[in-house]
Amino acid sequence: MAEMMGSGIELMFAGMGIVFLFLAMLVVAINFMSALVLRFFPDAPMPEVAATPKPVNGIDKSVIAAITAAIHQHRSRPKS
């Protein structure tokens, strides 16, 4: 019985060690790739974000306001 417990503990530490080594190598690889990207593409342009959202499918602003008010009223109701 003690021999099986010892083998189990050895297997546990071996598995944990393998997972730790894999994760450490993953961190190193990600940092290396990040350094490469920053070195070869230092000033990558960021995509421009629109300041105001454009109406989808020509929905009127009053309809959007009504939907927003309905959602606010629904969320502010007391739970029963």
mmCIF file as gemmi writes it, N, C-alpha and C atoms, coordinates in Angstrom:
data_model
loop_
_atom_site.group_PDB
_atom_site.id
_atom_site.type_symbol
_atom_site.label_atom_id
_atom_site.label_alt_id
_atom_site.label_comp_id
_atom_site.label_asym_id
_atom_site.label_entity_id
_atom_site.label_seq_id
_atom_site.pdbx_PDB_ins_code
_atom_site.Cartn_x
_atom_site.Cartn_y
_atom_site.Cartn_z
_atom_site.occupancy
_atom_site.B_iso_or_equiv
_atom_site.pdbx_formal_charge
_atom_site.auth_seq_id
_atom_site.auth_asym_id
_atom_site.pdbx_PDB_model_num
ATOM 1 N N . MET Axp A 1 ? 0.832 -1.196 0 1 0 ? 1 A 1
ATOM 2 C CA . MET Axp A 1 ? 0 0 0 1 0 ? 1 A 1
ATOM 3 C C . MET Axp A 1 ? 0.873 1.257 0 1 0 ? 1 A 1
ATOM 4 N N . ALA Axp A 2 ? 1.915 1.261 0.81 1 0 ? 2 A 1
ATOM 5 C CA . ALA Axp A 2 ? 2.793 2.427 0.878 1 0 ? 2 A 1
ATOM 6 C C . ALA Axp A 2 ? 3.535 2.613 -0.44 1 0 ? 2 A 1
ATOM 7 N N . GLU Axp A 3 ? 3.835 1.501 -1.115 1 0 ? 3 A 1
ATOM 8 C CA . GLU Axp A 3 ? 4.531 1.589 -2.399 1 0 ? 3 A 1
ATOM 9 C C . GLU Axp A 3 ? 3.634 2.262 -3.451 1 0 ? 3 A 1
ATOM 10 N N . MET Axp A 4 ? 2.335 1.946 -3.419 1 0 ? 4 A 1
ATOM 11 C CA . MET Axp A 4 ? 1.405 2.552 -4.363 1 0 ? 4 A 1
ATOM 12 C C . MET Axp A 4 ? 1.235 4.041 -4.076 1 0 ? 4 A 1
ATOM 13 N N . MET Axp A 5 ? 1.208 4.407 -2.801 1 0 ? 5 A 1
ATOM 14 C CA . MET Axp A 5 ? 1.1 5.829 -2.443 1 0 ? 5 A 1
ATOM 15 C C . MET Axp A 5 ? 2.333 6.587 -2.914 1 0 ? 5 A 1
ATOM 16 N N . GLY Axp A 6 ? 3.49 5.993 -2.737 1 0 ? 6 A 1
ATOM 17 C CA . GLY Axp A 6 ? 4.726 6.634 -3.192 1 0 ? 6 A 1
ATOM 18 C C . GLY Axp A 6 ? 4.735 6.811 -4.701 1 0 ? 6 A 1
ATOM 19 N N . SER Axp A 7 ? 4.29 5.78 -5.413 1 0 ? 7 A 1
ATOM 20 C CA . SER Axp A 7 ? 4.222 5.878 -6.873 1 0 ? 7 A 1
ATOM 21 C C . SER Axp A 7 ? 3.218 6.94 -7.302 1 0 ? 7 A 1
ATOM 22 N N . GLY Axp A 8 ? 2.113 7.022 -6.603 1 0 ? 8 A 1
ATOM 23 C CA . GLY Axp A 8 ? 1.099 8.026 -6.918 1 0 ? 8 A 1
ATOM 24 C C . GLY Axp A 8 ? 1.613 9.438 -6.696 1 0 ? 8 A 1
ATOM 25 N N . ILE Axp A 9 ? 2.338 9.624 -5.605 1 0 ? 9 A 1
ATOM 26 C CA . ILE Axp A 9 ? 2.891 10.951 -5.325 1 0 ? 9 A 1
ATOM 27 C C . ILE Axp A 9 ? 3.953 11.321 -6.354 1 0 ? 9 A 1
ATOM 28 N N . GLU Axp A 10 ? 4.778 10.356 -6.739 1 0 ? 10 A 1
ATOM 29 C CA . GLU Axp A 10 ? 5.782 10.614 -7.782 1 0 ? 10 A 1
ATOM 30 C C . GLU Axp A 10 ? 5.109 11.002 -9.092 1 0 ? 10 A 1
ATOM 31 N N . LEU Axp A 11 ? 4.064 10.281 -9.452 1 0 ? 11 A 1
ATOM 32 C CA . LEU Axp A 11 ? 3.339 10.575 -10.685 1 0 ? 11 A 1
ATOM 33 C C . LEU Axp A 11 ? 2.693 11.956 -10.624 1 0 ? 11 A 1
ATOM 34 N N . MET Axp A 12 ? 2.172 12.309 -9.462 1 0 ? 12 A 1
ATOM 35 C CA . MET Axp A 12 ? 1.547 13.618 -9.28 1 0 ? 12 A 1
ATOM 36 C C . MET Axp A 12 ? 2.572 14.732 -9.488 1 0 ? 12 A 1
ATOM 37 N N . PHE Axp A 13 ? 3.726 14.609 -8.856 1 0 ? 13 A 1
ATOM 38 C CA . PHE Axp A 13 ? 4.751 15.647 -8.999 1 0 ? 13 A 1
ATOM 39 C C . PHE Axp A 13 ? 5.315 15.693 -10.419 1 0 ? 13 A 1
ATOM 40 N N . ALA Axp A 14 ? 5.435 14.549 -11.065 1 0 ? 14 A 1
ATOM 41 C CA . ALA Axp A 14 ? 5.907 14.531 -12.448 1 0 ? 14 A 1
ATOM 42 C C . ALA Axp A 14 ? 4.907 15.253 -13.348 1 0 ? 14 A 1
ATOM 43 N N . GLY Axp A 15 ? 3.629 14.999 -13.175 1 0 ? 15 A 1
ATOM 44 C CA . GLY Axp A 15 ? 2.594 15.667 -13.969 1 0 ? 15 A 1
ATOM 45 C C . GLY Axp A 15 ? 2.554 17.161 -13.721 1 0 ? 15 A 1
ATOM 46 N N . MET Axp A 16 ? 2.651 17.544 -12.452 1 0 ? 16 A 1
ATOM 47 C CA . MET Axp A 16 ? 2.653 18.969 -12.129 1 0 ? 16 A 1
ATOM 48 C C . MET Axp A 16 ? 3.888 19.651 -12.694 1 0 ? 16 A 1
ATOM 49 N N . GLY Axp A 17 ? 5.023 18.967 -12.674 1 0 ? 17 A 1
ATOM 50 C CA . GLY Axp A 17 ? 6.247 19.527 -13.232 1 0 ? 17 A 1
ATOM 51 C C . GLY Axp A 17 ? 6.153 19.716 -14.734 1 0 ? 17 A 1
ATOM 52 N N . ILE Axp A 18 ? 5.566 18.741 -15.418 1 0 ? 18 A 1
ATOM 53 C CA . ILE Axp A 18 ? 5.406 18.848 -16.873 1 0 ? 18 A 1
ATOM 54 C C . ILE Axp A 18 ? 4.476 20.01 -17.224 1 0 ? 18 A 1
ATOM 55 N N . VAL Axp A 19 ? 3.383 20.147 -16.494 1 0 ? 19 A 1
ATOM 56 C CA . VAL Axp A 19 ? 2.451 21.245 -16.756 1 0 ? 19 A 1
ATOM 57 C C . VAL Axp A 19 ? 3.131 22.586 -16.479 1 0 ? 19 A 1
ATOM 58 N N . PHE Axp A 20 ? 3.893 22.672 -15.392 1 0 ? 20 A 1
ATOM 59 C CA . PHE Axp A 20 ? 4.59 23.912 -15.069 1 0 ? 20 A 1
ATOM 60 C C . PHE Axp A 20 ? 5.592 24.273 -16.163 1 0 ? 20 A 1
ATOM 61 N N . LEU Axp A 21 ? 6.366 23.291 -16.62 1 0 ? 21 A 1
ATOM 62 C CA . LEU Axp A 21 ? 7.336 23.553 -17.68 1 0 ? 21 A 1
ATOM 63 C C . LEU Axp A 21 ? 6.65 23.992 -18.97 1 0 ? 21 A 1
ATOM 64 N N . PHE Axp A 22 ? 5.54 23.345 -19.318 1 0 ? 22 A 1
ATOM 65 C CA . PHE Axp A 22 ? 4.815 23.737 -20.52 1 0 ? 22 A 1
ATOM 66 C C . PHE Axp A 22 ? 4.317 25.169 -20.416 1 0 ? 22 A 1
ATOM 67 N N . LEU Axp A 23 ? 3.747 25.54 -19.275 1 0 ? 23 A 1
ATOM 68 C CA . LEU Axp A 23 ? 3.236 26.896 -19.115 1 0 ? 23 A 1
ATOM 69 C C . LEU Axp A 23 ? 4.369 27.918 -19.129 1 0 ? 23 A 1
ATOM 70 N N . ALA Axp A 24 ? 5.501 27.579 -18.532 1 0 ? 24 A 1
ATOM 71 C CA . ALA Axp A 24 ? 6.652 28.482 -18.557 1 0 ? 24 A 1
ATOM 72 C C . ALA Axp A 24 ? 7.144 28.679 -19.995 1 0 ? 24 A 1
ATOM 73 N N . MET Axp A 25 ? 7.217 27.594 -20.765 1 0 ? 25 A 1
ATOM 74 C CA . MET Axp A 25 ? 7.636 27.716 -22.165 1 0 ? 25 A 1
ATOM 75 C C . MET Axp A 25 ? 6.622 28.53 -22.966 1 0 ? 25 A 1
ATOM 76 N N . LEU Axp A 26 ? 5.349 28.394 -22.644 1 0 ? 26 A 1
ATOM 77 C CA . LEU Axp A 26 ? 4.31 29.17 -23.324 1 0 ? 26 A 1
ATOM 78 C C . LEU Axp A 26 ? 4.476 30.661 -23.052 1 0 ? 26 A 1
ATOM 79 N N . VAL Axp A 27 ? 4.761 31.023 -21.819 1 0 ? 27 A 1
ATOM 80 C CA . VAL Axp A 27 ? 4.978 32.436 -21.469 1 0 ? 27 A 1
ATOM 81 C C . VAL Axp A 27 ? 6.187 32.981 -22.214 1 0 ? 27 A 1
ATOM 82 N N . VAL Axp A 28 ? 7.27 32.211 -22.255 1 0 ? 28 A 1
ATOM 83 C CA . VAL Axp A 28 ? 8.474 32.648 -22.964 1 0 ? 28 A 1
ATOM 84 C C . VAL Axp A 28 ? 8.182 32.822 -24.453 1 0 ? 28 A 1
ATOM 85 N N . ALA Axp A 29 ? 7.463 31.886 -25.053 1 0 ? 29 A 1
ATOM 86 C CA . ALA Axp A 29 ? 7.14 31.973 -26.476 1 0 ? 29 A 1
ATOM 87 C C . ALA Axp A 29 ? 6.269 33.185 -26.776 1 0 ? 29 A 1
ATOM 88 N N . ILE Axp A 30 ? 5.29 33.465 -25.942 1 0 ? 30 A 1
ATOM 89 C CA . ILE Axp A 30 ? 4.411 34.618 -26.161 1 0 ? 30 A 1
ATOM 90 C C . ILE Axp A 30 ? 5.199 35.915 -26.033 1 0 ? 30 A 1
ATOM 91 N N . ASN Axp A 31 ? 6.068 36.015 -25.033 1 0 ? 31 A 1
ATOM 92 C CA . ASN Axp A 31 ? 6.89 37.221 -24.882 1 0 ? 31 A 1
ATOM 93 C C . ASN Axp A 31 ? 7.832 37.393 -26.069 1 0 ? 31 A 1
ATOM 94 N N . PHE Axp A 32 ? 8.391 36.294 -26.568 1 0 ? 32 A 1
ATOM 95 C CA . PHE Axp A 32 ? 9.288 36.352 -27.724 1 0 ? 32 A 1
ATOM 96 C C . PHE Axp A 32 ? 8.536 36.84 -28.964 1 0 ? 32 A 1
ATOM 97 N N . MET Axp A 33 ? 7.341 36.292 -29.199 1 0 ? 33 A 1
ATOM 98 C CA . MET Axp A 33 ? 6.557 36.713 -30.361 1 0 ? 33 A 1
ATOM 99 C C . MET Axp A 33 ? 6.127 38.17 -30.229 1 0 ? 33 A 1
ATOM 100 N N . SER Axp A 34 ? 5.802 38.6 -29.03 1 0 ? 34 A 1
ATOM 101 C CA . SER Axp A 34 ? 5.436 39.992 -28.816 1 0 ? 34 A 1
ATOM 102 C C . SER Axp A 34 ? 6.605 40.917 -29.122 1 0 ? 34 A 1
ATOM 103 N N . ALA Axp A 35 ? 7.817 40.52 -28.693 1 0 ? 35 A 1
ATOM 104 C CA . ALA Axp A 35 ? 9.007 41.327 -28.981 1 0 ? 35 A 1
ATOM 105 C C . ALA Axp A 35 ? 9.262 41.393 -30.484 1 0 ? 35 A 1
ATOM 106 N N . LEU Axp A 36 ? 9.069 40.277 -31.181 1 0 ? 36 A 1
ATOM 107 C CA . LEU Axp A 36 ? 9.257 40.277 -32.634 1 0 ? 36 A 1
ATOM 108 C C . LEU Axp A 36 ? 8.268 41.211 -33.325 1 0 ? 36 A 1
ATOM 109 N N . VAL Axp A 37 ? 7.033 41.147 -32.928 1 0 ? 37 A 1
ATOM 110 C CA . VAL Axp A 37 ? 6.01 41.996 -33.553 1 0 ? 37 A 1
ATOM 111 C C . VAL Axp A 37 ? 6.315 43.462 -33.287 1 0 ? 37 A 1
ATOM 112 N N . LEU Axp A 38 ? 6.688 43.791 -32.055 1 0 ? 38 A 1
ATOM 113 C CA . LEU Axp A 38 ? 6.994 45.181 -31.734 1 0 ? 38 A 1
ATOM 114 C C . LEU Axp A 38 ? 8.25 45.664 -32.461 1 0 ? 38 A 1
ATOM 115 N N . ARG Axp A 39 ? 9.169 44.759 -32.725 1 0 ? 39 A 1
ATOM 116 C CA . ARG Axp A 39 ? 10.401 45.15 -33.417 1 0 ? 39 A 1
ATOM 117 C C . ARG Axp A 39 ? 10.151 45.41 -34.898 1 0 ? 39 A 1
ATOM 118 N N . PHE Axp A 40 ? 9.402 44.543 -35.555 1 0 ? 40 A 1
ATOM 119 C CA . PHE Axp A 40 ? 9.203 44.67 -36.991 1 0 ? 40 A 1
ATOM 120 C C . PHE Axp A 40 ? 7.996 45.533 -37.372 1 0 ? 40 A 1
ATOM 121 N N . PHE Axp A 41 ? 7.057 45.712 -36.469 1 0 ? 41 A 1
ATOM 122 C CA . PHE Axp A 41 ? 5.885 46.553 -36.722 1 0 ? 41 A 1
ATOM 123 C C . PHE Axp A 41 ? 5.677 47.503 -35.545 1 0 ? 41 A 1
ATOM 124 N N . PRO Axp A 42 ? 6.586 48.464 -35.358 1 0 ? 42 A 1
ATOM 125 C CA . PRO Axp A 42 ? 6.521 49.301 -34.15 1 0 ? 42 A 1
ATOM 126 C C . PRO Axp A 42 ? 5.339 50.258 -34.12 1 0 ? 42 A 1
ATOM 127 N N . ASP Axp A 43 ? 4.956 50.788 -35.273 1 0 ? 43 A 1
ATOM 128 C CA . ASP Axp A 43 ? 3.889 51.784 -35.295 1 0 ? 43 A 1
ATOM 129 C C . ASP Axp A 43 ? 2.691 51.271 -36.068 1 0 ? 43 A 1
ATOM 130 N N . ALA Axp A 44 ? 2.168 50.167 -35.659 1 0 ? 44 A 1
ATOM 131 C CA . ALA Axp A 44 ? 0.992 49.621 -36.327 1 0 ? 44 A 1
ATOM 132 C C . ALA Axp A 44 ? -0.18 50.554 -36.073 1 0 ? 44 A 1
ATOM 133 N N . PRO Axp A 45 ? -0.852 51.014 -37.125 1 0 ? 45 A 1
ATOM 134 C CA . PRO Axp A 45 ? -1.967 51.944 -36.928 1 0 ? 45 A 1
ATOM 135 C C . PRO Axp A 45 ? -3.145 51.246 -36.263 1 0 ? 45 A 1
ATOM 136 N N . MET Axp A 46 ? -3.732 51.944 -35.32 1 0 ? 46 A 1
ATOM 137 C CA . MET Axp A 46 ? -4.905 51.416 -34.638 1 0 ? 46 A 1
ATOM 138 C C . MET Axp A 46 ? -6.127 51.73 -35.492 1 0 ? 46 A 1
ATOM 139 N N . PRO Axp A 47 ? -7.095 50.822 -35.552 1 0 ? 47 A 1
ATOM 140 C CA . PRO Axp A 47 ? -8.306 51.112 -36.328 1 0 ? 47 A 1
ATOM 141 C C . PRO Axp A 47 ? -9.086 52.24 -35.668 1 0 ? 47 A 1
ATOM 142 N N . GLU Axp A 48 ? -9.631 53.115 -36.5 1 0 ? 48 A 1
ATOM 143 C CA . GLU Axp A 48 ? -10.386 54.241 -35.978 1 0 ? 48 A 1
ATOM 144 C C . GLU Axp A 48 ? -11.768 53.784 -35.54 1 0 ? 48 A 1
ATOM 145 N N . VAL Axp A 49 ? -12.189 54.294 -34.4 1 0 ? 49 A 1
ATOM 146 C CA . VAL Axp A 49 ? -13.494 53.954 -33.854 1 0 ? 49 A 1
ATOM 147 C C . VAL Axp A 49 ? -14.398 55.16 -34.063 1 0 ? 49 A 1
ATOM 148 N N . ALA Axp A 50 ? -15.575 54.914 -34.553 1 0 ? 50 A 1
ATOM 149 C CA . ALA Axp A 50 ? -16.522 55.999 -34.784 1 0 ? 50 A 1
ATOM 150 C C . ALA Axp A 50 ? -16.944 56.608 -33.451 1 0 ? 50 A 1
ATOM 151 N N . ALA Axp A 51 ? -17.017 57.938 -33.403 1 0 ? 51 A 1
ATOM 152 C CA . ALA Axp A 51 ? -17.372 58.63 -32.166 1 0 ? 51 A 1
ATOM 153 C C . ALA Axp A 51 ? -18.832 58.37 -31.795 1 0 ? 51 A 1
ATOM 154 N N . THR Axp A 52 ? -19.719 58.384 -32.778 1 0 ? 52 A 1
ATOM 155 C CA . THR Axp A 52 ? -21.133 58.12 -32.524 1 0 ? 52 A 1
ATOM 156 C C . THR Axp A 52 ? -21.567 56.938 -33.368 1 0 ? 52 A 1
ATOM 157 N N . PRO Axp A 53 ? -22.332 56.042 -32.798 1 0 ? 53 A 1
ATOM 158 C CA . PRO Axp A 53 ? -22.786 54.887 -33.588 1 0 ? 53 A 1
ATOM 159 C C . PRO Axp A 53 ? -23.747 55.329 -34.682 1 0 ? 53 A 1
ATOM 160 N N . LYS Axp A 54 ? -23.608 54.715 -35.822 1 0 ? 54 A 1
ATOM 161 C CA . LYS Axp A 54 ? -24.477 55.018 -36.946 1 0 ? 54 A 1
ATOM 162 C C . LYS Axp A 54 ? -25.78 54.246 -36.79 1 0 ? 54 A 1
ATOM 163 N N . PRO Axp A 55 ? -26.893 54.828 -37.232 1 0 ? 55 A 1
ATOM 164 C CA . PRO Axp A 55 ? -28.159 54.096 -37.116 1 0 ? 55 A 1
ATOM 165 C C . PRO Axp A 55 ? -28.142 52.831 -37.971 1 0 ? 55 A 1
ATOM 166 N N . VAL Axp A 56 ? -28.636 51.761 -37.377 1 0 ? 56 A 1
ATOM 167 C CA . VAL Axp A 56 ? -28.662 50.48 -38.069 1 0 ? 56 A 1
ATOM 168 C C . VAL Axp A 56 ? -29.961 50.379 -38.857 1 0 ? 56 A 1
ATOM 169 N N . ASN Axp A 57 ? -29.844 50.131 -40.143 1 0 ? 57 A 1
ATOM 170 C CA . ASN Axp A 57 ? -30.993 49.946 -41.032 1 0 ? 57 A 1
ATOM 171 C C . ASN Axp A 57 ? -31.947 51.138 -40.997 1 0 ? 57 A 1
ATOM 172 N N . GLY Axp A 58 ? -31.433 52.316 -40.731 1 0 ? 58 A 1
ATOM 173 C CA . GLY Axp A 58 ? -32.259 53.52 -40.758 1 0 ? 58 A 1
ATOM 174 C C . GLY Axp A 58 ? -33.294 53.581 -39.655 1 0 ? 58 A 1
ATOM 175 N N . ILE Axp A 59 ? -33.018 53.046 -38.48 1 0 ? 59 A 1
ATOM 176 C CA . ILE Axp A 59 ? -33.971 53.099 -37.37 1 0 ? 59 A 1
ATOM 177 C C . ILE Axp A 59 ? -34.008 54.527 -36.84 1 0 ? 59 A 1
ATOM 178 N N . ASP Axp A 60 ? -35.204 55.017 -36.623 1 0 ? 60 A 1
ATOM 179 C CA . ASP Axp A 60 ? -35.391 56.382 -36.15 1 0 ? 60 A 1
ATOM 180 C C . ASP Axp A 60 ? -34.897 56.517 -34.711 1 0 ? 60 A 1
ATOM 181 N N . LYS Axp A 61 ? -34.369 57.689 -34.388 1 0 ? 61 A 1
ATOM 182 C CA . LYS Axp A 61 ? -33.855 57.925 -33.035 1 0 ? 61 A 1
ATOM 183 C C . LYS Axp A 61 ? -34.965 57.859 -31.985 1 0 ? 61 A 1
ATOM 184 N N . SER Axp A 62 ? -36.185 58.215 -32.336 1 0 ? 62 A 1
ATOM 185 C CA . SER Axp A 62 ? -37.284 58.161 -31.371 1 0 ? 62 A 1
ATOM 186 C C . SER Axp A 62 ? -37.626 56.712 -31.024 1 0 ? 62 A 1
ATOM 187 N N . VAL Axp A 63 ? -37.466 55.801 -31.981 1 0 ? 63 A 1
ATOM 188 C CA . VAL Axp A 63 ? -37.709 54.376 -31.706 1 0 ? 63 A 1
ATOM 189 C C . VAL Axp A 63 ? -36.64 53.849 -30.757 1 0 ? 63 A 1
ATOM 190 N N . ILE Axp A 64 ? -35.393 54.242 -30.992 1 0 ? 64 A 1
ATOM 191 C CA . ILE Axp A 64 ? -34.307 53.817 -30.1 1 0 ? 64 A 1
ATOM 192 C C . ILE Axp A 64 ? -34.541 54.362 -28.698 1 0 ? 64 A 1
ATOM 193 N N . ALA Axp A 65 ? -34.99 55.624 -28.588 1 0 ? 65 A 1
ATOM 194 C CA . ALA Axp A 65 ? -35.27 56.218 -27.278 1 0 ? 65 A 1
ATOM 195 C C . ALA Axp A 65 ? -36.401 55.472 -26.574 1 0 ? 65 A 1
ATOM 196 N N . ALA Axp A 66 ? -37.431 55.082 -27.316 1 0 ? 66 A 1
ATOM 197 C CA . ALA Axp A 66 ? -38.551 54.357 -26.718 1 0 ? 66 A 1
ATOM 198 C C . ALA Axp A 66 ? -38.113 52.987 -26.214 1 0 ? 66 A 1
ATOM 199 N N . ILE Axp A 67 ? -37.292 52.296 -26.995 1 0 ? 67 A 1
ATOM 200 C CA . ILE Axp A 67 ? -36.801 50.978 -26.575 1 0 ? 67 A 1
ATOM 201 C C . ILE Axp A 67 ? -35.93 51.114 -25.336 1 0 ? 67 A 1
ATOM 202 N N . THR Axp A 68 ? -35.07 52.12 -25.316 1 0 ? 68 A 1
ATOM 203 C CA . THR Axp A 68 ? -34.203 52.346 -24.156 1 0 ? 68 A 1
ATOM 204 C C . THR Axp A 68 ? -35.029 52.64 -22.911 1 0 ? 68 A 1
ATOM 205 N N . ALA Axp A 69 ? -36.063 53.469 -23.044 1 0 ? 69 A 1
ATOM 206 C CA . ALA Axp A 69 ? -36.924 53.787 -21.903 1 0 ? 69 A 1
ATOM 207 C C . ALA Axp A 69 ? -37.661 52.545 -21.411 1 0 ? 69 A 1
ATOM 208 N N . ALA Axp A 70 ? -38.117 51.699 -22.326 1 0 ? 70 A 1
ATOM 209 C CA . ALA Axp A 70 ? -38.82 50.48 -21.931 1 0 ? 70 A 1
ATOM 210 C C . ALA Axp A 70 ? -37.887 49.53 -21.18 1 0 ? 70 A 1
ATOM 211 N N . ILE Axp A 71 ? -36.659 49.398 -21.65 1 0 ? 71 A 1
ATOM 212 C CA . ILE Axp A 71 ? -35.693 48.531 -20.968 1 0 ? 71 A 1
ATOM 213 C C . ILE Axp A 71 ? -35.376 49.075 -19.584 1 0 ? 71 A 1
ATOM 214 N N . HIS Axp A 72 ? -35.203 50.397 -19.485 1 0 ? 72 A 1
ATOM 215 C CA . HIS Axp A 72 ? -34.92 51.006 -18.179 1 0 ? 72 A 1
ATOM 216 C C . HIS Axp A 72 ? -36.084 50.786 -17.215 1 0 ? 72 A 1
ATOM 217 N N . GLN Axp A 73 ? -37.312 50.964 -17.707 1 0 ? 73 A 1
ATOM 218 C CA . GLN Axp A 73 ? -38.491 50.76 -16.852 1 0 ? 73 A 1
ATOM 219 C C . GLN Axp A 73 ? -38.587 49.3 -16.413 1 0 ? 73 A 1
ATOM 220 N N . HIS Axp A 74 ? -38.311 48.365 -17.318 1 0 ? 74 A 1
ATOM 221 C CA . HIS Axp A 74 ? -38.379 46.946 -16.983 1 0 ? 74 A 1
ATOM 222 C C . HIS Axp A 74 ? -37.338 46.581 -15.926 1 0 ? 74 A 1
ATOM 223 N N . ARG Axp A 75 ? -36.135 47.1 -16.064 1 0 ? 75 A 1
ATOM 224 C CA . ARG Axp A 75 ? -35.073 46.777 -15.11 1 0 ? 75 A 1
ATOM 225 C C . ARG Axp A 75 ? -35.263 47.43 -13.755 1 0 ? 75 A 1
ATOM 226 N N . SER Axp A 76 ? -35.993 48.556 -13.705 1 0 ? 76 A 1
ATOM 227 C CA . SER Axp A 76 ? -36.177 49.255 -12.425 1 0 ? 76 A 1
ATOM 228 C C . SER Axp A 76 ? -37.365 48.742 -11.631 1 0 ? 76 A 1
ATOM 229 N N . ARG Axp A 77 ? -38.163 47.819 -12.212 1 0 ? 77 A 1
ATOM 230 C CA . ARG Axp A 77 ? -39.289 47.243 -11.475 1 0 ? 77 A 1
ATOM 231 C C . ARG Axp A 77 ? -38.782 46.387 -10.329 1 0 ? 77 A 1
ATOM 232 N N . PRO Axp A 78 ? -39.504 46.395 -9.216 1 0 ? 78 A 1
ATOM 233 C CA . PRO Axp A 78 ? -39.083 45.524 -8.106 1 0 ? 78 A 1
ATOM 234 C C . PRO Axp A 78 ? -39.318 44.059 -8.469 1 0 ? 78 A 1
ATOM 235 N N . LYS Axp A 79 ? -38.399 43.23 -8.023 1 0 ? 79 A 1
ATOM 236 C CA . LYS Axp A 79 ? -38.512 41.792 -8.29 1 0 ? 79 A 1
ATOM 237 C C . LYS Axp A 79 ? -39.566 41.21 -7.354 1 0 ? 79 A 1
ATOM 238 N N . SER Axp A 80 ? -40.4 40.313 -7.875 1 0 ? 80 A 1
ATOM 239 C CA . SER Axp A 80 ? -41.443 39.729 -7.041 1 0 ? 80 A 1
ATOM 240 C C . SER Axp A 80 ? -41.079 38.369 -6.528 1 0 ? 80 A 1
